[in-house]
Amino acid sequence: MVEKWGGHEERAPLCEPTELFLIASPLQPTEETPVTLTCKIQSPPQSSDAQPQFRFFRDSQPLTPDWSSSWEFQIPAVQKEDSGSYWCEAQKVVYKVLRSPRFQMNVKRVPISDVSLETQPLGEQLAEGDKLVFICSVDKGTGNITFLWYRGTLGLNLETKTQHSLTAEFEIPAVRKNDTDQYYCAADNGYGPKLSGLVSITVRIPVYRPILTIRVPRAQAVVGDDVELFCEAPIGSPPILYQFYHEDVILGSSSAPSGGGASFNFSGTAEHSGNYSCEADNGLGAQHSKVVTLNFIVPIQDTRDPLTSEVIGGLLGILGLVMVALLFCFWHKRKTGRRSATDPHRTLPSPAPPEFTYLNSPDPRQLQSTYENVDAVHEDEIYSLAYGMHQEQEPAAAAPPTARVENKDTLDIYARLRKTQAMDVDYEDAM
């Protein structure tokens, strides 16, 4: 015990009972909890109206700059660094200073638990060029915490931060495709690092402007040709959805789950002539191709009415049958004419050879024609036959002595078939 009088201190004899004590509540605090230090006088002064003054110390360092009338000292959130040797002093009106015994306070630190890693933006897929923020958090843990971020299962350290906080952030300003990997973080407050779970990050590349290719079987598309529209984005992370347009109207769509291009097929018609384009979209922004024009040629075809063609074909068939019938009748007539020589009812006269007389005519040739009608009867049908003979002969005066006169006969035959009428009378019978 120390007594202070007239500016100098006097220490009380060791056998004198202690009158001042320091009490801590709680006795063994943990970090981030409040602690109250109470300086208590066992036997207060009996003859004085003045209040005693108090001061508190830790490891020989005053916790308050001057004397205070409060016998309590509050530590709102004690830290590990607050551990040490504490005591207090009290001053009486008689300027006698009392000092309490030292009290050793050890502050316990709360170990880290439940470390987690999150990303902003949320989700595990990012577009190339996006900002990526890793947030490492602990559910429990006191004191200064050291945070560490790692990439890959081998643990490539990306960043280390120490701060008095339960969370910390690490940022990648613009991710690239090669940033695709697994990430985790660790936290340590002196009891050893605790690890978070793995977070997979996939950096996806937006599609570039696709290219539309139209494939037809020939240089110029013809109505009826099979047409293939092939659309492909040169760069872009899968899956990619392609849509095909004809004059800004969707023809159809096709997906490429593993990347690359996609096709759409159809059979061309005259209405399919026009402008074509396609669109590629992988969820990071759609891109449209340039316009490609395709025209279809209508082939030249027989434009006659199918009914008219059928009628003409039928008429030709009937005409063919009629011709066969006529040929048969002509053949039958000739056969009947041969039999008429022995038929007593019908006689086919033989034409007498005409006599030609050559006159002194300016025309060097004499031409004479003979016509004769021959009737043939077969049951109720009559066949009339008319034939004419033309004879040409060179004039005798023009022929040389040794020359031979050449006769040229031509025969014209006309035939007509008609039914026998009641008025029909055979000429020979009438005679």
Sine and cosine of phi, psi and omega as CSV:
sin_phi,cos_phi,sin_psi,cos_psi,sin_omega,cos_omega
0.00,0.00,0.62,-0.78,-0.05,-1.00
-0.86,-0.52,0.71,-0.71,0.07,-1.00
-0.92,-0.40,0.68,-0.73,-0.02,-1.00
-0.91,-0.42,0.81,-0.58,-0.03,-1.00
-0.50,-0.87,0.80,-0.60,0.05,-1.00
0.89,0.45,0.55,0.83,0.08,-1.00
1.00,0.07,-0.01,1.00,0.05,-1.00
-0.79,-0.62,0.45,-0.89,-0.07,-1.00
-1.00,-0.08,0.59,-0.80,0.11,-0.99
-0.79,-0.61,0.78,-0.62,0.00,-1.00
-1.00,0.04,0.74,-0.67,-0.01,-1.00
-0.95,0.32,0.46,-0.89,0.04,-1.00
-0.86,0.51,0.51,-0.86,-0.04,-1.00
-0.90,0.43,-0.44,0.90,-0.03,-1.00
-0.98,0.19,-0.19,0.98,-0.01,-1.00
-0.95,0.30,0.71,-0.71,-0.03,-1.00
-0.91,0.41,0.58,-0.82,0.00,-1.00
-0.97,0.26,0.70,-0.72,-0.02,-1.00
-0.93,-0.36,-0.13,0.99,-0.08,-1.00
-0.81,-0.58,0.72,-0.69,0.00,-1.00
-0.72,-0.70,0.50,-0.86,0.09,-1.00
-0.92,-0.39,0.80,-0.60,-0.01,-1.00
-0.86,-0.52,0.74,-0.67,0.05,-1.00
-0.95,-0.31,0.65,-0.76,0.03,-1.00
-0.68,-0.73,0.91,-0.41,0.01,1.00
-0.98,0.20,0.23,-0.97,-0.06,-1.00
-0.94,0.33,-0.66,0.75,0.02,-1.00
-0.84,-0.55,0.99,0.15,-0.10,-1.00
-0.97,0.25,0.29,-0.96,0.13,-0.99
-0.95,-0.32,0.34,-0.94,-0.03,-1.00
-0.86,0.50,0.50,-0.87,0.04,-1.00
0.95,0.32,0.19,0.98,0.07,-1.00
-0.93,-0.36,0.45,-0.89,0.01,-1.00
-0.98,0.21,0.51,-0.86,0.03,-1.00
-0.76,-0.65,0.69,-0.72,0.04,-1.00
-0.90,-0.43,0.83,-0.56,0.08,-1.00
-0.97,-0.22,0.82,-0.58,-0.02,-1.00
-0.88,-0.48,0.83,-0.55,0.06,-1.00
-0.99,-0.13,0.93,-0.37,-0.16,-0.99
-0.91,-0.42,0.76,-0.65,0.06,-1.00
-1.00,-0.06,0.80,-0.60,-0.05,-1.00
-0.94,0.33,-0.72,0.70,-0.01,-1.00
-0.80,-0.60,0.98,-0.18,-0.05,-1.00
-0.92,0.40,0.37,-0.93,0.00,-1.00
-0.87,0.49,0.60,-0.80,-0.09,-1.00
-1.00,-0.07,-0.40,0.92,-0.06,-1.00
-0.79,-0.62,0.96,0.29,0.08,-1.00
-0.16,-0.99,0.64,-0.76,0.06,-1.00
-1.00,-0.07,-0.17,0.99,-0.03,-1.00
-0.98,0.22,0.57,-0.82,0.04,-1.00
-1.00,0.09,0.63,-0.77,0.06,-1.00
-0.93,0.36,0.41,-0.91,0.03,-1.00
-0.95,-0.32,0.54,-0.84,-0.10,-1.00
-0.78,-0.63,0.47,-0.88,0.14,-0.99
-0.62,-0.78,0.50,-0.87,-0.04,-1.00
-0.85,-0.53,0.58,-0.82,-0.08,-1.00
-0.73,-0.68,0.48,-0.88,0.16,-0.99
-0.69,-0.73,0.83,-0.56,0.01,-1.00
0.73,0.68,0.78,0.63,0.06,-1.00
0.92,0.39,0.13,0.99,0.03,-1.00
-0.94,-0.35,0.80,-0.61,-0.01,-1.00
-0.92,0.40,0.68,-0.73,0.05,-1.00
-1.00,0.07,-0.33,0.94,0.07,-1.00
-0.83,-0.56,0.59,-0.81,-0.06,-1.00
-0.94,0.33,-0.37,0.93,-0.08,-1.00
-0.51,-0.86,0.06,-1.00,0.03,-1.00
-0.92,0.39,0.52,-0.85,0.00,-1.00
-0.69,-0.73,0.48,-0.88,0.03,-1.00
-0.99,0.16,-0.14,0.99,-0.01,-1.00
-1.00,0.06,0.75,-0.67,0.05,-1.00
-1.00,0.01,0.14,0.99,0.05,-1.00
-0.87,-0.50,0.52,-0.85,0.07,-1.00
-0.72,-0.70,0.82,-0.58,-0.07,-1.00
-0.98,-0.21,0.72,-0.70,0.20,-0.98
-0.93,-0.37,0.96,-0.26,-0.14,-0.99
-0.87,0.50,-0.70,0.71,0.00,-1.00
-0.63,-0.78,0.99,-0.15,-0.08,-1.00
-0.94,0.34,0.58,-0.81,0.01,-1.00
-0.89,-0.46,0.21,-0.98,0.02,-1.00
-0.85,0.52,-0.58,0.81,-0.01,-1.00
-0.93,0.36,-0.21,0.98,0.02,-1.00
-0.99,0.14,-0.07,1.00,0.05,-1.00
-0.90,0.43,0.60,-0.80,0.01,-1.00
0.30,-0.96,-0.21,-0.98,-0.03,-1.00
-0.99,-0.14,0.83,-0.56,-0.07,-1.00
-0.88,-0.47,0.54,-0.84,0.19,-0.98
-0.41,-0.91,0.14,-0.99,0.00,-1.00
-0.69,-0.72,0.27,-0.96,0.05,-1.00
-0.76,-0.65,0.51,-0.86,0.07,-1.00
-0.74,-0.67,0.65,-0.76,-0.03,-1.00
-0.90,-0.44,0.78,-0.62,0.00,-1.00
-1.00,-0.03,0.11,-0.99,0.00,-1.00
-0.93,0.36,-0.41,0.91,0.01,-1.00
-1.00,0.08,0.27,0.96,0.02,-1.00
0.87,0.49,0.51,0.86,0.09,-1.00
-0.99,-0.15,0.81,-0.59,-0.06,-1.00
-0.98,-0.20,0.79,-0.62,0.07,-1.00
-0.96,-0.29,0.65,-0.76,0.01,-1.00
-0.85,-0.53,0.70,-0.71,0.00,-1.00
-0.99,0.12,0.34,-0.94,0.14,-0.99
-0.89,0.45,0.42,-0.91,0.03,-1.00
-0.96,0.30,0.56,-0.83,0.00,-1.00
-0.78,-0.62,0.83,-0.56,-0.02,-1.00
-1.00,-0.02,0.87,-0.49,0.01,-1.00
-0.92,-0.38,0.82,-0.58,0.05,-1.00
-0.93,-0.36,0.88,-0.47,-0.01,-1.00
-1.00,0.01,0.80,-0.60,0.02,-1.00
-1.00,0.01,0.62,-0.78,0.03,-1.00
-0.99,-0.14,0.64,-0.76,0.04,-1.00
-0.99,0.14,0.84,-0.55,0.01,-1.00
-0.90,0.44,0.41,-0.91,0.02,-1.00
-0.96,0.26,0.61,-0.79,0.07,-1.00
-0.55,-0.83,0.41,-0.91,0.09,-1.00
0.82,0.57,0.92,0.38,0.08,-1.00
-1.00,0.10,0.72,-0.69,0.00,-1.00
-0.67,-0.74,0.43,-0.90,0.02,-1.00
-0.82,-0.57,0.80,-0.60,0.06,-1.00
-0.82,-0.57,0.28,-0.96,0.00,-1.00
-0.81,-0.58,0.45,-0.89,0.17,-0.99
-0.77,-0.63,0.82,-0.57,0.04,1.00
-0.93,0.37,0.34,-0.94,-0.01,-1.00
-0.92,0.39,0.43,-0.90,-0.04,-1.00
0.98,-0.22,0.27,-0.96,-0.09,-1.00
-0.96,-0.29,0.06,1.00,0.01,-1.00
-0.87,-0.48,0.76,-0.65,-0.03,-1.00
-0.77,-0.64,0.41,-0.91,0.11,-0.99
-1.00,0.02,0.55,-0.84,0.01,-1.00
-0.86,0.51,0.76,-0.65,-0.03,-1.00
0.99,-0.17,-0.20,0.98,0.02,-1.00
-0.95,0.32,0.44,-0.90,0.12,-0.99
-0.99,0.11,0.69,-0.73,-0.02,-1.00
-0.83,-0.56,0.80,-0.60,0.01,-1.00
-0.88,-0.48,0.80,-0.60,0.09,-1.00
-0.99,-0.17,0.80,-0.59,0.00,-1.00
-0.91,-0.40,0.91,-0.41,0.03,-1.00
-0.98,-0.19,0.80,-0.60,-0.07,-1.00
-0.75,-0.66,0.47,-0.88,0.12,-0.99
-0.83,-0.56,0.61,-0.80,0.02,-1.00
-0.98,0.21,-0.66,0.75,0.03,-1.00
-0.71,-0.70,0.44,-0.90,-0.01,-1.00
0.53,-0.85,0.71,-0.70,-0.05,-1.00
-0.87,-0.49,0.26,-0.96,0.02,-1.00
0.99,0.16,-0.16,-0.99,0.08,-1.00
-0.95,0.32,0.76,-0.65,-0.05,-1.00
-0.91,-0.42,0.72,-0.69,0.08,-1.00
-0.99,-0.11,0.84,-0.54,0.00,-1.00
-0.96,-0.28,0.65,-0.76,0.01,-1.00
-0.71,-0.70,0.66,-0.75,0.02,-1.00
-0.90,-0.44,0.66,-0.75,-0.06,-1.00
-0.76,-0.65,0.47,-0.88,0.06,-1.00
-0.85,-0.53,0.70,-0.72,0.04,-1.00
0.98,0.19,0.35,-0.94,-0.01,-1.00
-0.94,0.35,-0.32,0.95,0.04,-1.00
-0.99,0.16,-0.21,0.98,0.11,-0.99
0.99,0.17,0.85,0.52,0.11,-0.99
-0.98,0.19,0.91,-0.42,-0.06,-1.00
-0.95,0.31,0.82,-0.57,-0.01,-1.00
-0.99,-0.15,-0.60,0.80,-0.09,-1.00
-0.34,-0.94,0.48,-0.88,0.07,-1.00
-0.67,-0.75,0.76,-0.65,0.02,-1.00
-0.68,-0.73,0.62,-0.78,0.09,-1.00
-0.85,-0.53,0.83,-0.56,-0.03,-1.00
-0.39,-0.92,0.38,-0.92,-0.01,-1.00
-1.00,0.06,0.98,0.22,-0.07,-1.00
-0.34,-0.94,0.37,-0.93,0.03,-1.00
-1.00,0.02,-0.11,0.99,0.01,-1.00
-0.68,-0.74,0.41,-0.91,0.07,-1.00
-0.46,-0.89,0.42,-0.91,-0.08,-1.00
-0.83,-0.56,0.54,-0.84,0.13,-0.99
-0.73,-0.68,0.71,-0.70,-0.16,-0.99
-0.84,-0.55,0.66,-0.76,0.21,-0.98
-0.94,-0.35,0.93,-0.37,-0.13,-0.99
-0.86,0.51,-0.66,0.75,-0.02,-1.00
-0.56,-0.83,0.93,-0.38,-0.04,-1.00
-0.97,0.23,0.45,-0.89,0.08,-1.00
-0.85,-0.53,0.17,-0.99,-0.05,-1.00
-0.87,0.50,-0.58,0.82,-0.01,-1.00
-0.96,0.27,-0.03,1.00,0.12,-0.99
-0.99,0.15,-0.05,1.00,0.07,-1.00
-0.90,0.44,0.88,-0.47,-0.04,-1.00
-0.08,-1.00,-0.13,-0.99,0.10,-0.99
-0.96,-0.27,0.60,-0.80,-0.07,-1.00
-0.75,-0.66,0.45,-0.89,0.12,-0.99
-0.43,-0.90,0.21,-0.98,0.02,-1.00
-0.74,-0.68,0.22,-0.97,0.02,-1.00
-0.67,-0.74,0.45,-0.89,0.03,-1.00
-0.69,-0.73,0.62,-0.79,-0.06,-1.00
-0.56,-0.83,0.76,-0.65,0.10,-0.99
-0.83,-0.56,0.46,0.89,0.07,-1.00
0.94,-0.35,-0.20,0.98,0.02,-1.00
-0.98,-0.20,0.16,0.99,-0.04,-1.00
0.97,-0.26,0.52,-0.85,-0.06,-1.00
-0.94,0.33,0.58,-0.81,0.13,-0.99
-0.90,-0.44,0.68,-0.73,-0.13,-0.99
-0.97,-0.22,0.50,-0.86,0.12,-0.99
-1.00,0.01,0.04,-1.00,0.12,-0.99
-0.98,0.18,0.20,-0.98,0.01,-1.00
-0.99,0.17,0.61,-0.79,0.08,-1.00
-0.83,-0.56,0.85,-0.53,0.00,-1.00
-1.00,0.01,0.76,-0.66,0.02,-1.00
-0.89,-0.46,0.81,-0.59,0.06,-1.00
-0.89,-0.45,0.85,-0.53,0.03,-1.00
-0.99,-0.12,0.89,-0.45,-0.04,-1.00
-0.98,-0.22,0.56,-0.83,-0.04,-1.00
-0.98,-0.20,0.79,-0.61,0.07,-1.00
-0.87,0.49,0.44,-0.90,0.01,-1.00
-0.95,0.33,0.60,-0.80,0.15,-0.99
-1.00,0.04,0.15,-0.99,-0.04,-1.00
-0.86,0.51,0.83,-0.55,-0.06,-1.00
-0.97,0.25,0.27,-0.96,0.03,-1.00
-0.90,-0.44,0.79,-0.62,0.01,-1.00
-0.98,-0.17,0.79,-0.62,0.06,-1.00
-0.86,-0.51,0.77,-0.64,0.03,-1.00
-0.96,-0.29,0.83,-0.56,-0.04,-1.00
-0.92,-0.39,0.85,-0.53,0.05,-1.00
-0.79,-0.62,0.38,-0.92,-0.10,-1.00
-0.96,0.28,-0.12,0.99,-0.02,-1.00
-0.56,-0.83,0.12,-0.99,-0.07,-1.00
-0.90,0.43,-0.61,0.79,0.03,-1.00
-0.88,-0.47,0.84,-0.54,-0.05,-1.00
-0.92,0.39,0.67,-0.75,0.02,-1.00
-0.88,-0.48,0.58,-0.82,0.03,-1.00
-0.81,0.59,0.77,-0.64,-0.05,-1.00
0.98,-0.21,-0.23,0.97,0.02,-1.00
-0.94,0.35,0.52,-0.85,0.12,-0.99
-0.99,0.16,0.79,-0.61,-0.07,-1.00
-0.90,-0.45,0.69,-0.72,0.07,-1.00
-0.87,-0.49,0.83,-0.56,0.13,-0.99
-0.99,-0.15,0.86,-0.51,-0.03,-1.00
-0.88,-0.47,0.85,-0.52,-0.03,-1.00
-0.87,-0.49,0.72,-0.69,-0.02,-1.00
-0.54,-0.84,0.76,-0.64,0.12,-0.99
-1.00,0.01,0.82,-0.58,-0.05,-1.00
-0.89,0.45,-0.51,0.86,0.00,-1.00
-0.66,-0.75,0.64,-0.77,0.02,-1.00
0.37,-0.93,0.67,-0.74,0.00,-1.00
-0.98,0.19,0.67,-0.74,0.04,-1.00
-0.97,0.24,0.25,-0.97,-0.05,1.00
-0.98,0.20,0.46,-0.89,-0.03,-1.00
-0.85,-0.52,0.72,-0.69,0.07,-1.00
-0.97,-0.25,0.81,-0.59,0.02,-1.00
-0.95,-0.32,0.66,-0.75,0.11,-0.99
-0.81,-0.58,0.64,-0.77,-0.08,-1.00
-0.92,-0.38,0.69,-0.73,-0.09,-1.00
-0.83,-0.55,0.61,-0.79,0.20,-0.98
-0.84,-0.55,0.92,-0.39,-0.07,-1.00
0.80,0.61,0.74,0.68,0.05,-1.00
0.91,0.41,0.24,0.97,0.09,-1.00
-0.94,-0.34,0.76,-0.66,-0.06,-1.00
-0.93,0.38,0.84,-0.55,0.11,-0.99
-1.00,0.10,-0.63,0.78,-0.03,-1.00
0.08,-1.00,0.00,-1.00,-0.01,-1.00
-0.64,-0.77,0.35,-0.94,0.01,-1.00
-0.47,-0.88,0.54,-0.84,-0.07,-1.00
-0.93,-0.38,0.54,-0.84,0.09,-1.00
-0.86,-0.50,1.00,0.02,-0.08,-1.00
-0.88,0.48,-0.52,0.86,-0.05,-1.00
-0.96,-0.27,0.20,0.98,-0.03,-1.00
1.00,-0.07,-0.07,-1.00,-0.05,-1.00
1.00,0.08,-0.37,-0.93,-0.04,-1.00
-0.97,-0.26,0.00,-1.00,0.01,-1.00
-0.56,-0.83,0.39,-0.92,-0.09,-1.00
-0.85,-0.52,0.37,-0.93,0.15,-0.99
-0.64,-0.77,0.77,-0.64,-0.10,-0.99
-0.88,-0.47,0.53,-0.84,0.08,-1.00
-0.34,-0.94,0.26,-0.97,0.05,-1.00
-0.99,-0.14,0.82,-0.58,-0.15,-0.99
-0.95,0.30,0.62,-0.78,0.14,-0.99
-0.79,-0.61,0.11,-0.99,0.01,-1.00
-0.89,0.46,-0.52,0.86,0.00,-1.00
-0.95,0.31,-0.25,0.97,-0.02,-1.00
-0.99,0.14,-0.07,1.00,0.07,-1.00
-0.91,0.41,0.62,-0.78,0.02,-1.00
0.57,-0.82,-0.38,-0.92,-0.09,-1.00
-0.99,-0.15,0.67,-0.75,-0.01,-1.00
-0.83,-0.56,0.51,-0.86,0.09,-1.00
-0.42,-0.91,0.15,-0.99,0.03,-1.00
-0.60,-0.80,0.26,-0.97,-0.04,-1.00
-0.71,-0.70,0.65,-0.76,0.03,-1.00
-0.86,-0.50,0.67,-0.74,-0.03,-1.00
-0.51,-0.86,0.81,-0.59,0.08,-1.00
-0.88,-0.47,0.40,0.92,0.02,-1.00
1.00,0.02,-0.09,1.00,0.00,-1.00
-0.93,-0.36,0.28,0.96,-0.02,-1.00
0.84,-0.54,0.80,-0.60,-0.02,-1.00
-0.99,0.11,0.54,-0.84,0.05,-1.00
-0.78,-0.62,0.64,-0.77,-0.07,-1.00
-0.94,-0.34,0.61,-0.79,0.00,-1.00
-0.99,0.14,0.11,-0.99,0.14,-0.99
-0.96,0.28,0.31,-0.95,-0.03,-1.00
-1.00,0.08,0.69,-0.72,0.07,-1.00
-0.86,-0.51,0.77,-0.64,-0.04,-1.00
-0.99,-0.11,0.71,-0.71,0.03,-1.00
-0.71,-0.70,0.80,-0.60,0.04,-1.00
-0.88,-0.48,0.63,-0.78,-0.01,-1.00
-0.96,-0.29,0.69,-0.73,0.06,-1.00
-1.00,-0.07,0.71,-0.70,0.06,-1.00
-1.00,0.03,0.87,-0.50,-0.03,-1.00
-0.93,0.38,0.49,-0.87,0.03,-1.00
-0.96,0.29,0.79,-0.62,-0.03,-1.00
-0.75,-0.67,0.26,-0.97,0.07,-1.00
-0.94,0.35,0.93,-0.36,-0.08,-1.00
-1.00,-0.04,0.12,0.99,0.03,-1.00
-0.91,0.41,0.47,-0.88,0.02,-1.00
-0.90,0.43,0.79,-0.61,0.01,-1.00
-0.84,0.54,-0.54,0.84,0.01,-1.00
-0.93,0.37,-0.65,0.76,0.03,-1.00
-0.89,0.46,-0.66,0.75,0.02,-1.00
-0.88,0.48,-0.65,0.76,0.01,-1.00
-0.92,0.40,-0.64,0.77,0.01,-1.00
-0.90,0.44,-0.70,0.72,0.00,-1.00
-0.89,0.46,-0.65,0.76,0.02,-1.00
-0.89,0.46,-0.64,0.77,0.03,-1.00
-0.90,0.43,-0.68,0.74,0.02,-1.00
-0.89,0.45,-0.65,0.76,0.03,-1.00
-0.89,0.45,-0.60,0.80,0.04,-1.00
-0.90,0.43,-0.68,0.73,0.02,-1.00
-0.90,0.43,-0.67,0.74,0.02,-1.00
-0.87,0.49,-0.60,0.80,0.05,-1.00
-0.90,0.44,-0.65,0.76,0.03,-1.00
-0.90,0.43,-0.63,0.77,0.02,-1.00
-0.89,0.45,-0.67,0.74,0.00,-1.00
-0.89,0.46,-0.65,0.76,0.04,-1.00
-0.89,0.46,-0.66,0.75,0.01,-1.00
-0.89,0.45,-0.67,0.74,0.02,-1.00
-0.89,0.45,-0.68,0.74,0.04,-1.00
-0.89,0.46,-0.61,0.79,0.04,-1.00
-0.90,0.43,-0.69,0.73,0.01,-1.00
-0.89,0.45,-0.66,0.75,0.02,-1.00
-0.89,0.46,-0.65,0.76,0.04,-1.00
-0.91,0.42,-0.63,0.78,0.00,-1.00
-0.93,0.37,-0.60,0.80,0.01,-1.00
-0.89,0.45,-0.71,0.71,-0.01,-1.00
-0.90,0.45,-0.63,0.78,0.03,-1.00
-0.91,0.42,-0.64,0.77,0.02,-1.00
-0.93,0.37,-0.59,0.81,0.01,-1.00
-0.90,0.44,-0.56,0.83,0.02,-1.00
-0.94,0.35,-0.58,0.81,0.00,-1.00
-0.96,0.27,-0.30,0.95,-0.08,-1.00
-0.94,0.35,-0.28,0.96,0.02,-1.00
-0.90,0.43,-0.48,0.88,0.00,-1.00
-0.98,-0.21,0.04,1.00,-0.02,-1.00
-1.00,0.04,0.85,-0.52,-0.03,-1.00
-0.94,0.35,-0.36,0.93,-0.04,-1.00
-1.00,0.08,-0.39,0.92,-0.05,-1.00
-0.78,-0.63,0.74,-0.67,0.02,-1.00
-0.79,-0.61,0.81,-0.59,0.03,-1.00
-0.99,-0.14,0.98,-0.19,-0.05,-1.00
-0.91,0.42,0.58,-0.82,0.06,-1.00
-1.00,0.03,0.76,-0.65,0.00,-1.00
-0.92,0.38,0.69,-0.72,0.02,-1.00
-0.98,0.22,0.64,-0.77,0.01,-1.00
-0.89,0.46,0.81,-0.58,-0.01,-1.00
-0.94,0.35,0.45,-0.89,0.05,-1.00
-0.98,-0.19,0.73,-0.68,-0.03,-1.00
-0.96,-0.29,0.77,-0.64,0.04,-1.00
-0.92,-0.40,0.81,-0.59,0.01,-1.00
-0.99,-0.14,0.88,-0.47,0.00,-1.00
-0.97,-0.26,0.20,-0.98,0.05,-1.00
-0.97,0.22,0.99,0.16,-0.08,-1.00
-0.94,-0.34,0.59,-0.81,0.04,-1.00
-0.84,0.54,-0.44,0.90,-0.03,-1.00
-0.99,0.12,0.84,-0.54,-0.05,-1.00
-0.92,0.38,-0.24,0.97,-0.05,-1.00
-0.89,-0.46,0.59,-0.81,0.09,-1.00
-0.94,-0.34,0.77,-0.64,-0.06,-1.00
-0.85,-0.53,0.77,-0.63,0.00,-1.00
-0.70,-0.72,0.69,-0.72,-0.04,-1.00
-0.87,-0.50,0.56,-0.83,0.03,-1.00
-0.77,-0.64,0.77,-0.64,0.02,-1.00
-0.86,-0.51,0.62,-0.78,0.01,-1.00
-0.53,-0.85,0.65,-0.76,0.04,-1.00
-0.99,-0.17,0.70,-0.72,0.03,-1.00
-0.78,-0.63,0.79,-0.61,0.01,-1.00
-0.96,-0.28,0.62,-0.78,0.08,-1.00
-0.75,-0.66,0.68,-0.73,-0.06,-1.00
-0.91,-0.40,0.74,-0.68,0.11,-0.99
-0.66,-0.76,0.96,-0.29,-0.09,-1.00
0.80,0.59,-0.89,-0.46,-0.05,-1.00
-0.98,-0.22,0.34,0.94,0.01,-1.00
-0.89,-0.45,0.61,-0.79,0.03,-1.00
-0.88,-0.47,0.76,-0.65,0.07,-1.00
-0.94,-0.34,0.85,-0.53,0.03,-1.00
-0.97,-0.24,0.73,-0.68,-0.02,-1.00
-0.80,-0.60,0.83,-0.56,0.07,-1.00
-0.86,-0.51,0.75,-0.67,0.04,-1.00
-0.67,-0.74,0.46,-0.89,0.00,-1.00
-0.75,-0.66,0.60,-0.80,0.00,-1.00
-0.88,-0.48,0.74,-0.67,0.02,-1.00
-0.90,-0.43,0.77,-0.63,-0.02,-1.00
-0.86,-0.51,0.76,-0.65,0.05,-1.00
-0.91,-0.41,0.67,-0.74,0.03,-1.00
-0.60,-0.80,0.70,-0.71,0.03,-1.00
-0.94,0.35,0.60,-0.80,0.05,-1.00
-0.86,0.51,0.61,-0.79,-0.05,-1.00
-0.91,0.41,-0.55,0.84,-0.04,-1.00
-0.92,0.39,-0.48,0.88,-0.06,-1.00
-0.99,0.10,-0.26,0.97,-0.07,-1.00
-0.99,0.11,0.67,-0.74,0.06,-1.00
-0.95,0.30,0.26,-0.96,-0.06,-1.00
-0.85,0.52,-0.62,0.78,-0.07,-1.00
-1.00,-0.02,-0.01,1.00,-0.07,-1.00
-0.98,0.20,0.48,-0.88,0.01,-1.00
-0.95,-0.30,0.74,-0.67,0.00,-1.00
-0.97,0.22,0.80,-0.60,-0.07,-1.00
-0.97,-0.25,0.83,-0.56,0.07,-1.00
-0.99,-0.13,0.74,-0.68,0.02,-1.00
-0.85,-0.53,0.91,-0.41,0.01,-1.00
-0.96,-0.27,0.67,-0.74,0.11,-0.99
-0.82,-0.57,0.57,-0.82,-0.08,-1.00
-0.83,-0.56,0.85,-0.53,0.08,-1.00
-0.94,-0.33,0.78,-0.63,-0.08,-1.00
-0.87,-0.49,0.72,-0.70,0.05,-1.00
-0.80,-0.60,0.71,-0.71,-0.04,-1.00
-0.76,-0.65,0.55,-0.83,0.04,-1.00
-0.56,-0.83,0.71,-0.70,-0.01,-1.00
-0.95,-0.31,0.78,-0.63,0.06,-1.00
-0.55,-0.83,0.36,-0.93,0.01,-1.00
-0.98,0.21,0.49,-0.87,0.03,-1.00
-0.97,0.25,0.75,-0.66,0.04,-1.00
-0.94,-0.33,0.29,-0.96,-0.02,-1.00
-0.91,0.41,-0.44,0.90,-0.02,-1.00
-0.99,0.10,-0.12,0.99,-0.03,-1.00
-0.94,0.34,0.79,-0.62,0.00,-1.00
-0.74,-0.67,0.74,-0.67,0.02,-1.00
-0.95,0.31,0.68,-0.74,-0.05,-1.00
-0.88,0.47,-0.69,0.72,-0.04,-1.00
-0.92,0.39,-0.62,0.78,0.03,-1.00
-0.91,0.42,-0.60,0.80,0.00,-1.00
-0.91,0.40,-0.49,0.87,0.02,-1.00
-0.97,0.25,0.00,0.00,0.00,0.00
